[in-house]
């Protein structure tokens, strides 16, 4: 970092700086906006130009002249403090020597140009960083990630890259950074929301299978956004996937400085081989090689491991892993997706994310189609006989000029129409025809009789009605059977057509997959 850049960093720490760049509303620029504000950027560039014009051995008076263009300081002590730091730098002193070093502990206040934070407790650590929960001046809970300034230049650069990447690029699945700054000049930090849990917490609790696709899709969306910007995460794992309380929308954290920086990754693996799997369980094969080149597909490999783990609760190891279909049959199509994302060679992995989204839907549809084909084929043509529809006359009586025939089961209107209007070989007896029959209630037939009818005629009518009932039964059954056969044939034809369509669709999908 050159002196001019260092000077600008010091200037940005002046608490009064925000009020000098106001929106039309009169409100000061917020922490996550100021570095994108055109007015601020223009002013900053002008200052840097002026600084470049001055000799490296700048005097404090030179610096004061440059910044005198920004007049009207509300608090002269702020300006005195910053100029004293500038003077120390010009005199060749270390700035850290002029400012008291901060020791992170409960209750200590961290101040930026835009906010004030009171530390509560340390909630995480790893590699070069520490994470503390804190409360801002408005009483909102946040998290602050600190990194010591005495880290290597590479580590510091990665931290700054991570900070500005998350500030500049806004995406629902990428960690938002609310504020940043320095603490006592021995720490640099950024402020982020305080999340309720990690994906690791969800996995330990047991994720509902129906929720996995929501989480997995969110992870891929975040990776897709980052990859399109040329950023590779390199440390995708459940601990780096965060969630708000009662939310399934994942947020990817720890861009740029994972627990082990990429520069040290190969060395660490080489020198601590026994810890390799413990520390790099989600590392792709290319990450495990000294001098290996990481690609966007490196993140895809880790995402594949997470997909399988969300169902099985275990981290897949090469060819030794549980299949998703063994755990949740309805999601067995994801096994094929996992295999294609988990391939050892980066260029053989399913990528980019849009292709993964499409393929996931294709595989889901294919499984659904195959299940439907199986179901349809299981429905063999099986013409069911009509219910035992076989009414008979069980009682006969005479009332009000009518012979009444009681049947042993109810009859429907279709059956009655058959007995009343069908053609029989002997459909009349002594002038009494089937068309004269009447249906009374559900199981009663009536035949109106002439006055003073002979006993022999009455006897003949009774016998004929009994025969007509039997013949009507047979005709009704035949009619129902024919109708059912036709309906079954129509249904079967429809099923066969559906099967042909589904099979053709699956063939096309298989063909397209083979081209990728």
ABEGO torsion letter per residue (X at the ends): XBAAAAAAAAAAABAAAAAABBBAAGBBBBAAAAAABAAAAAAAAAAAAAAAABBABBBAAAAAAAAAABBGBABAAAAAAAAAAAAAAAAGBBAAAABBBBBBBBGBBBBBAABBBBBABBABBEEABBBBBBBBAAGBBBBBBBBBAABBAAAAAAAAAAAAAAAABBBAABBBBABBEBBGGABBBBBBBBBABBAAAAAAAEBBAAAAAAAAAAAAAAAAAAAAAGBBAGABBAAABBBBBGBABBBBBGBGBBABBAAAAAAAAAABAAAAAAAAAABBAAAABBGBBBBAAAAAAAAAAAAAAAAAGBBBBEABBBBAAAABAAAAAAAAAAAAAABABAAABBOBAAAAAAAAAAAAAAAAAAAAAAAAAABBBBBBBBBBBBBBBABBBBBGGBBBBBBABBBBAAAAAAAAABBBABABBGGBBAAABBBBEAABBBBBBBBGBBAAAAAAAAAAAAAAAAAAAAAAAAAAAAAAAAAAAAAAAAAAAAAAAAAAAAAAAAAAAAAX
